[in-house]
Amino acid sequence: LTQVSRVAAQFPSTSKNKVELLQQLTSLRAEADRIQQSNSSLRAATERLQQEHETEIRSLRANTERVEQESRARTEGLQQEHETEIRSLRANTERVEQESRARTEGLQQEHE
C-alpha cells in the first residue's frame, strides 16, 4: 500500500490520475483487509483442528491402553483356567491309571 502511495506521488498531479490511484489504493486496502480476516479465520480453524486432533490422539491412546489391559487380564484368566484344567486332567489320568493297575493286580491275583 505504501508503494502505491509512492507511485502516486511520482505522477503528475492531475485529478483524474489521483482519483484512479486513490480508487486503486482503496481497493487494495479492502483486499488486504479481506486477506487479513481470511488469515485470522484460517488460524482459528487450524487451532481448532489441532486441538481436536490432540484430543482424538489422547482418546485413542487411552482406548488402546484399556484394550491392552483387558486383553492381558483375559489372557491371564484363560491361562489360569487352562493350567487348572491341565492339573485336573492329570489328576484324573493318574486316578484312572491307579484304579486300572489295582483292577489288573486284583484280576491277576484271582487268576493265580
Secondary structure as GFF3:
##gff-version 3
##sequence-region A 1 112
A	DSSP	alpha_helix	2	10	.	.	.	ID=ss1
A	DSSP	alpha_helix	15	111	.	.	.	ID=ss2
###
